[in-house]
Amino acid sequence: MDVVIQKLNGLWHLIVGSYRIRTPFLATQDRALVVNYARRAYPGAKIYQRD
């Protein structure tokens, strides 16, 4: 499974397949928090960042 993290409208989002999932993290917060969140929610997934 692939998970893409992306900054959009001031928040970090996870994109899983065709679903865009809003995270509770602001775009100004550290990317590492979002990666850790994605790893807990989707263990074993490959995580990419899209700008």
mmCIF file of the N, C-alpha and C atoms, coordinates in Angstrom:
data_MODEL
# 
_entry.id   MODEL 
# 
loop_
_atom_site.group_PDB 
_atom_site.id 
_atom_site.type_symbol 
_atom_site.label_atom_id 
_atom_site.label_alt_id 
_atom_site.label_comp_id 
_atom_site.label_asym_id 
_atom_site.label_entity_id 
_atom_site.label_seq_id 
_atom_site.pdbx_PDB_ins_code 
_atom_site.Cartn_x 
_atom_site.Cartn_y 
_atom_site.Cartn_z 
_atom_site.occupancy 
_atom_site.B_iso_or_equiv 
_atom_site.pdbx_formal_charge 
_atom_site.auth_seq_id 
_atom_site.auth_comp_id 
_atom_site.auth_asym_id 
_atom_site.auth_atom_id 
_atom_site.pdbx_PDB_model_num 
ATOM 1   N N  . MET A 1 1  ? 0.843  -1.167 0.000  1.00 0.00 ? 1  MET A N  1 
ATOM 2   C CA . MET A 1 1  ? 0.000  0.000  0.000  1.00 0.00 ? 1  MET A CA 1 
ATOM 3   C C  . MET A 1 1  ? 0.894  1.237  0.000  1.00 0.00 ? 1  MET A C  1 
ATOM 4   N N  . ASP A 1 2  ? 0.481  2.254  -0.738 1.00 0.00 ? 2  ASP A N  1 
ATOM 5   C CA . ASP A 1 2  ? 1.206  3.513  -0.785 1.00 0.00 ? 2  ASP A CA 1 
ATOM 6   C C  . ASP A 1 2  ? 0.383  4.598  -0.105 1.00 0.00 ? 2  ASP A C  1 
ATOM 7   N N  . VAL A 1 3  ? 1.052  5.392  0.715  1.00 0.00 ? 3  VAL A N  1 
ATOM 8   C CA . VAL A 1 3  ? 0.429  6.536  1.371  1.00 0.00 ? 3  VAL A CA 1 
ATOM 9   C C  . VAL A 1 3  ? 1.225  7.772  0.972  1.00 0.00 ? 3  VAL A C  1 
ATOM 10  N N  . VAL A 1 4  ? 0.533  8.786  0.480  1.00 0.00 ? 4  VAL A N  1 
ATOM 11  C CA . VAL A 1 4  ? 1.177  10.034 0.085  1.00 0.00 ? 4  VAL A CA 1 
ATOM 12  C C  . VAL A 1 4  ? 0.773  11.096 1.089  1.00 0.00 ? 4  VAL A C  1 
ATOM 13  N N  . ILE A 1 5  ? 1.747  11.854 1.591  1.00 0.00 ? 5  ILE A N  1 
ATOM 14  C CA . ILE A 1 5  ? 1.424  12.971 2.474  1.00 0.00 ? 5  ILE A CA 1 
ATOM 15  C C  . ILE A 1 5  ? 1.583  14.252 1.675  1.00 0.00 ? 5  ILE A C  1 
ATOM 16  N N  . GLN A 1 6  ? 0.653  15.185 1.909  1.00 0.00 ? 6  GLN A N  1 
ATOM 17  C CA . GLN A 1 6  ? 0.642  16.409 1.125  1.00 0.00 ? 6  GLN A CA 1 
ATOM 18  C C  . GLN A 1 6  ? 0.107  17.561 1.967  1.00 0.00 ? 6  GLN A C  1 
ATOM 19  N N  . LYS A 1 7  ? 0.712  18.737 1.807  1.00 0.00 ? 7  LYS A N  1 
ATOM 20  C CA . LYS A 1 7  ? 0.194  19.952 2.447  1.00 0.00 ? 7  LYS A CA 1 
ATOM 21  C C  . LYS A 1 7  ? -0.890 20.513 1.539  1.00 0.00 ? 7  LYS A C  1 
ATOM 22  N N  . LEU A 1 8  ? -2.054 20.791 2.122  1.00 0.00 ? 8  LEU A N  1 
ATOM 23  C CA . LEU A 1 8  ? -3.151 21.329 1.335  1.00 0.00 ? 8  LEU A CA 1 
ATOM 24  C C  . LEU A 1 8  ? -4.045 22.158 2.236  1.00 0.00 ? 8  LEU A C  1 
ATOM 25  N N  . ASN A 1 9  ? -4.303 23.389 1.857  1.00 0.00 ? 9  ASN A N  1 
ATOM 26  C CA . ASN A 1 9  ? -5.182 24.299 2.604  1.00 0.00 ? 9  ASN A CA 1 
ATOM 27  C C  . ASN A 1 9  ? -4.766 24.454 4.070  1.00 0.00 ? 9  ASN A C  1 
ATOM 28  N N  . GLY A 1 10 ? -3.467 24.506 4.320  1.00 0.00 ? 10 GLY A N  1 
ATOM 29  C CA . GLY A 1 10 ? -2.979 24.745 5.673  1.00 0.00 ? 10 GLY A CA 1 
ATOM 30  C C  . GLY A 1 10 ? -2.940 23.535 6.579  1.00 0.00 ? 10 GLY A C  1 
ATOM 31  N N  . LEU A 1 11 ? -3.274 22.349 6.063  1.00 0.00 ? 11 LEU A N  1 
ATOM 32  C CA . LEU A 1 11 ? -3.232 21.115 6.846  1.00 0.00 ? 11 LEU A CA 1 
ATOM 33  C C  . LEU A 1 11 ? -2.456 20.053 6.076  1.00 0.00 ? 11 LEU A C  1 
ATOM 34  N N  . TRP A 1 12 ? -1.954 19.077 6.810  1.00 0.00 ? 12 TRP A N  1 
ATOM 35  C CA . TRP A 1 12 ? -1.362 17.899 6.179  1.00 0.00 ? 12 TRP A CA 1 
ATOM 36  C C  . TRP A 1 12 ? -2.494 16.924 5.853  1.00 0.00 ? 12 TRP A C  1 
ATOM 37  N N  . HIS A 1 13 ? -2.428 16.283 4.694  1.00 0.00 ? 13 HIS A N  1 
ATOM 38  C CA . HIS A 1 13 ? -3.401 15.275 4.287  1.00 0.00 ? 13 HIS A CA 1 
ATOM 39  C C  . HIS A 1 13 ? -2.667 13.980 3.953  1.00 0.00 ? 13 HIS A C  1 
ATOM 40  N N  . LEU A 1 14 ? -3.345 12.865 4.185  1.00 0.00 ? 14 LEU A N  1 
ATOM 41  C CA . LEU A 1 14 ? -2.862 11.559 3.726  1.00 0.00 ? 14 LEU A CA 1 
ATOM 42  C C  . LEU A 1 14 ? -3.701 11.176 2.517  1.00 0.00 ? 14 LEU A C  1 
ATOM 43  N N  . ILE A 1 15 ? -3.057 10.723 1.471  1.00 0.00 ? 15 ILE A N  1 
ATOM 44  C CA . ILE A 1 15 ? -3.779 10.246 0.294  1.00 0.00 ? 15 ILE A CA 1 
ATOM 45  C C  . ILE A 1 15 ? -3.529 8.753  0.199  1.00 0.00 ? 15 ILE A C  1 
ATOM 46  N N  . VAL A 1 16 ? -4.610 7.992  0.366  1.00 0.00 ? 16 VAL A N  1 
ATOM 47  C CA . VAL A 1 16 ? -4.546 6.535  0.337  1.00 0.00 ? 16 VAL A CA 1 
ATOM 48  C C  . VAL A 1 16 ? -5.470 6.079  -0.779 1.00 0.00 ? 16 VAL A C  1 
ATOM 49  N N  . GLY A 1 17 ? -4.878 5.578  -1.857 1.00 0.00 ? 17 GLY A N  1 
ATOM 50  C CA . GLY A 1 17 ? -5.700 5.227  -3.012 1.00 0.00 ? 17 GLY A CA 1 
ATOM 51  C C  . GLY A 1 17 ? -6.328 6.491  -3.577 1.00 0.00 ? 17 GLY A C  1 
ATOM 52  N N  . SER A 1 18 ? -7.641 6.521  -3.665 1.00 0.00 ? 18 SER A N  1 
ATOM 53  C CA . SER A 1 18 ? -8.338 7.709  -4.171 1.00 0.00 ? 18 SER A CA 1 
ATOM 54  C C  . SER A 1 18 ? -8.931 8.548  -3.041 1.00 0.00 ? 18 SER A C  1 
ATOM 55  N N  . TYR A 1 19 ? -8.598 8.228  -1.793 1.00 0.00 ? 19 TYR A N  1 
ATOM 56  C CA . TYR A 1 19 ? -9.145 8.940  -0.638 1.00 0.00 ? 19 TYR A CA 1 
ATOM 57  C C  . TYR A 1 19 ? -8.156 9.958  -0.095 1.00 0.00 ? 19 TYR A C  1 
ATOM 58  N N  . ARG A 1 20 ? -8.649 11.155 0.186  1.00 0.00 ? 20 ARG A N  1 
ATOM 59  C CA . ARG A 1 20 ? -7.842 12.202 0.826  1.00 0.00 ? 20 ARG A CA 1 
ATOM 60  C C  . ARG A 1 20 ? -8.315 12.317 2.265  1.00 0.00 ? 20 ARG A C  1 
ATOM 61  N N  . ILE A 1 21 ? -7.424 12.033 3.202  1.00 0.00 ? 21 ILE A N  1 
ATOM 62  C CA . ILE A 1 21 ? -7.766 12.013 4.625  1.00 0.00 ? 21 ILE A CA 1 
ATOM 63  C C  . ILE A 1 21 ? -7.070 13.175 5.313  1.00 0.00 ? 21 ILE A C  1 
ATOM 64  N N  . ARG A 1 22 ? -7.858 14.023 5.955  1.00 0.00 ? 22 ARG A N  1 
ATOM 65  C CA . ARG A 1 22 ? -7.315 15.173 6.665  1.00 0.00 ? 22 ARG A CA 1 
ATOM 66  C C  . ARG A 1 22 ? -6.720 14.709 7.989  1.00 0.00 ? 22 ARG A C  1 
ATOM 67  N N  . THR A 1 23 ? -5.529 15.204 8.314  1.00 0.00 ? 23 THR A N  1 
ATOM 68  C CA . THR A 1 23 ? -4.896 14.866 9.591  1.00 0.00 ? 23 THR A CA 1 
ATOM 69  C C  . THR A 1 23 ? -5.085 16.030 10.561 1.00 0.00 ? 23 THR A C  1 
ATOM 70  N N  . PRO A 1 24 ? -4.866 15.807 11.839 1.00 0.00 ? 24 PRO A N  1 
ATOM 71  C CA . PRO A 1 24 ? -5.021 16.898 12.806 1.00 0.00 ? 24 PRO A CA 1 
ATOM 72  C C  . PRO A 1 24 ? -3.799 17.820 12.890 1.00 0.00 ? 24 PRO A C  1 
ATOM 73  N N  . PHE A 1 25 ? -2.895 17.747 11.916 1.00 0.00 ? 25 PHE A N  1 
ATOM 74  C CA . PHE A 1 25 ? -1.656 18.523 11.966 1.00 0.00 ? 25 PHE A CA 1 
ATOM 75  C C  . PHE A 1 25 ? -1.706 19.696 10.997 1.00 0.00 ? 25 PHE A C  1 
ATOM 76  N N  . LEU A 1 26 ? -1.298 20.870 11.475 1.00 0.00 ? 26 LEU A N  1 
ATOM 77  C CA . LEU A 1 26 ? -1.204 22.047 10.625 1.00 0.00 ? 26 LEU A CA 1 
ATOM 78  C C  . LEU A 1 26 ? 0.009  21.932 9.711  1.00 0.00 ? 26 LEU A C  1 
ATOM 79  N N  . ALA A 1 27 ? -0.038 22.616 8.581  1.00 0.00 ? 27 ALA A N  1 
ATOM 80  C CA . ALA A 1 27 ? 1.060  22.577 7.614  1.00 0.00 ? 27 ALA A CA 1 
ATOM 81  C C  . ALA A 1 27 ? 2.342  23.159 8.194  1.00 0.00 ? 27 ALA A C  1 
ATOM 82  N N  . THR A 1 28 ? 2.232  23.982 9.231  1.00 0.00 ? 28 THR A N  1 
ATOM 83  C CA . THR A 1 28 ? 3.425  24.565 9.845  1.00 0.00 ? 28 THR A CA 1 
ATOM 84  C C  . THR A 1 28 ? 4.121  23.591 10.790 1.00 0.00 ? 28 THR A C  1 
ATOM 85  N N  . GLN A 1 29 ? 3.454  22.489 11.138 1.00 0.00 ? 29 GLN A N  1 
ATOM 86  C CA . GLN A 1 29 ? 4.056  21.509 12.038 1.00 0.00 ? 29 GLN A CA 1 
ATOM 87  C C  . GLN A 1 29 ? 5.010  20.596 11.276 1.00 0.00 ? 29 GLN A C  1 
ATOM 88  N N  . ASP A 1 30 ? 5.852  19.916 12.005 1.00 0.00 ? 30 ASP A N  1 
ATOM 89  C CA . ASP A 1 30 ? 6.920  19.106 11.440 1.00 0.00 ? 30 ASP A CA 1 
ATOM 90  C C  . ASP A 1 30 ? 6.379  17.911 10.657 1.00 0.00 ? 30 ASP A C  1 
ATOM 91  N N  . ARG A 1 31 ? 7.021  17.643 9.522  1.00 0.00 ? 31 ARG A N  1 
ATOM 92  C CA . ARG A 1 31 ? 6.642  16.525 8.664  1.00 0.00 ? 31 ARG A CA 1 
ATOM 93  C C  . ARG A 1 31 ? 6.790  15.183 9.392  1.00 0.00 ? 31 ARG A C  1 
ATOM 94  N N  . ALA A 1 32 ? 7.757  15.083 10.301 1.00 0.00 ? 32 ALA A N  1 
ATOM 95  C CA . ALA A 1 32 ? 7.998  13.834 11.027 1.00 0.00 ? 32 ALA A CA 1 
ATOM 96  C C  . ALA A 1 32 ? 6.777  13.410 11.840 1.00 0.00 ? 32 ALA A C  1 
ATOM 97  N N  . LEU A 1 33 ? 6.024  14.366 12.374 1.00 0.00 ? 33 LEU A N  1 
ATOM 98  C CA . LEU A 1 33 ? 4.788  14.028 13.100 1.00 0.00 ? 33 LEU A CA 1 
ATOM 99  C C  . LEU A 1 33 ? 3.788  13.336 12.190 1.00 0.00 ? 33 LEU A C  1 
ATOM 100 N N  . VAL A 1 34 ? 3.683  13.840 10.970 1.00 0.00 ? 34 VAL A N  1 
ATOM 101 C CA . VAL A 1 34 ? 2.725  13.279 10.012 1.00 0.00 ? 34 VAL A CA 1 
ATOM 102 C C  . VAL A 1 34 ? 3.162  11.889 9.563  1.00 0.00 ? 34 VAL A C  1 
ATOM 103 N N  . VAL A 1 35 ? 4.447  11.720 9.345  1.00 0.00 ? 35 VAL A N  1 
ATOM 104 C CA . VAL A 1 35 ? 4.968  10.403 8.936  1.00 0.00 ? 35 VAL A CA 1 
ATOM 105 C C  . VAL A 1 35 ? 4.719  9.378  10.041 1.00 0.00 ? 35 VAL A C  1 
ATOM 106 N N  . ASN A 1 36 ? 4.963  9.757  11.291 1.00 0.00 ? 36 ASN A N  1 
ATOM 107 C CA . ASN A 1 36 ? 4.722  8.868  12.419 1.00 0.00 ? 36 ASN A CA 1 
ATOM 108 C C  . ASN A 1 36 ? 3.234  8.507  12.518 1.00 0.00 ? 36 ASN A C  1 
ATOM 109 N N  . TYR A 1 37 ? 2.366  9.493  12.328 1.00 0.00 ? 37 TYR A N  1 
ATOM 110 C CA . TYR A 1 37 ? 0.918  9.284  12.338 1.00 0.00 ? 37 TYR A CA 1 
ATOM 111 C C  . TYR A 1 37 ? 0.506  8.294  11.241 1.00 0.00 ? 37 TYR A C  1 
ATOM 112 N N  . ALA A 1 38 ? 1.060  8.480  10.038 1.00 0.00 ? 38 ALA A N  1 
ATOM 113 C CA . ALA A 1 38 ? 0.742  7.600  8.914  1.00 0.00 ? 38 ALA A CA 1 
ATOM 114 C C  . ALA A 1 38 ? 1.241  6.175  9.161  1.00 0.00 ? 38 ALA A C  1 
ATOM 115 N N  . ARG A 1 39 ? 2.412  6.045  9.768  1.00 0.00 ? 39 ARG A N  1 
ATOM 116 C CA . ARG A 1 39 ? 2.952  4.701  10.047 1.00 0.00 ? 39 ARG A CA 1 
ATOM 117 C C  . ARG A 1 39 ? 2.108  3.952  11.068 1.00 0.00 ? 39 ARG A C  1 
ATOM 118 N N  . ARG A 1 40 ? 1.550  4.682  12.063 1.00 0.00 ? 40 ARG A N  1 
ATOM 119 C CA . ARG A 1 40 ? 0.673  4.034  13.053 1.00 0.00 ? 40 ARG A CA 1 
ATOM 120 C C  . ARG A 1 40 ? -0.665 3.654  12.437 1.00 0.00 ? 40 ARG A C  1 
ATOM 121 N N  . ALA A 1 41 ? -1.191 4.518  11.567 1.00 0.00 ? 41 ALA A N  1 
ATOM 122 C CA . ALA A 1 41 ? -2.498 4.266  10.952 1.00 0.00 ? 41 ALA A CA 1 
ATOM 123 C C  . ALA A 1 41 ? -2.419 3.191  9.871  1.00 0.00 ? 41 ALA A C  1 
ATOM 124 N N  . TYR A 1 42 ? -1.306 3.160  9.124  1.00 0.00 ? 42 TYR A N  1 
ATOM 125 C CA . TYR A 1 42 ? -1.134 2.217  8.018  1.00 0.00 ? 42 TYR A CA 1 
ATOM 126 C C  . TYR A 1 42 ? 0.208  1.514  8.137  1.00 0.00 ? 42 TYR A C  1 
ATOM 127 N N  . PRO A 1 43 ? 0.317  0.549  9.053  1.00 0.00 ? 43 PRO A N  1 
ATOM 128 C CA . PRO A 1 43 ? 1.612  -0.133 9.232  1.00 0.00 ? 43 PRO A CA 1 
ATOM 129 C C  . PRO A 1 43 ? 2.023  -0.899 7.972  1.00 0.00 ? 43 PRO A C  1 
ATOM 130 N N  . GLY A 1 44 ? 3.287  -0.802 7.643  1.00 0.00 ? 44 GLY A N  1 
ATOM 131 C CA . GLY A 1 44 ? 3.810  -1.503 6.470  1.00 0.00 ? 44 GLY A CA 1 
ATOM 132 C C  . GLY A 1 44 ? 3.645  -0.772 5.170  1.00 0.00 ? 44 GLY A C  1 
ATOM 133 N N  . ALA A 1 45 ? 2.992  0.383  5.165  1.00 0.00 ? 45 ALA A N  1 
ATOM 134 C CA . ALA A 1 45 ? 2.777  1.141  3.938  1.00 0.00 ? 45 ALA A CA 1 
ATOM 135 C C  . ALA A 1 45 ? 4.032  1.919  3.574  1.00 0.00 ? 45 ALA A C  1 
ATOM 136 N N  . LYS A 1 46 ? 4.213  2.160  2.273  1.00 0.00 ? 46 LYS A N  1 
ATOM 137 C CA . LYS A 1 46 ? 5.290  3.026  1.792  1.00 0.00 ? 46 LYS A CA 1 
ATOM 138 C C  . LYS A 1 46 ? 4.761  4.448  1.832  1.00 0.00 ? 46 LYS A C  1 
ATOM 139 N N  . ILE A 1 47 ? 5.547  5.354  2.407  1.00 0.00 ? 47 ILE A N  1 
ATOM 140 C CA . ILE A 1 47 ? 5.097  6.723  2.601  1.00 0.00 ? 47 ILE A CA 1 
ATOM 141 C C  . ILE A 1 47 ? 5.924  7.656  1.708  1.00 0.00 ? 47 ILE A C  1 
ATOM 142 N N  . TYR A 1 48 ? 5.214  8.459  0.925  1.00 0.00 ? 48 TYR A N  1 
ATOM 143 C CA . TYR A 1 48 ? 5.841  9.415  0.015  1.00 0.00 ? 48 TYR A CA 1 
ATOM 144 C C  . TYR A 1 48 ? 5.322  10.810 0.337  1.00 0.00 ? 48 TYR A C  1 
ATOM 145 N N  . GLN A 1 49 ? 6.089  11.838 -0.065 1.00 0.00 ? 49 GLN A N  1 
ATOM 146 C CA . GLN A 1 49 ? 5.617  13.203 0.102  1.00 0.00 ? 49 GLN A CA 1 
ATOM 147 C C  . GLN A 1 49 ? 5.447  13.830 -1.265 1.00 0.00 ? 49 GLN A C  1 
ATOM 148 N N  . ARG A 1 50 ? 4.304  14.470 -1.458 1.00 0.00 ? 50 ARG A N  1 
ATOM 149 C CA . ARG A 1 50 ? 4.017  15.182 -2.701 1.00 0.00 ? 50 ARG A CA 1 
ATOM 150 C C  . ARG A 1 50 ? 3.910  16.667 -2.376 1.00 0.00 ? 50 ARG A C  1 
ATOM 151 N N  . ASP A 1 51 ? 4.503  17.500 -3.213 1.00 0.00 ? 51 ASP A N  1 
ATOM 152 C CA . ASP A 1 51 ? 4.422  18.955 -2.991 1.00 0.00 ? 51 ASP A CA 1 
ATOM 153 C C  . ASP A 1 51 ? 3.356  19.578 -3.850 1.00 0.00 ? 51 ASP A C  1 
# 
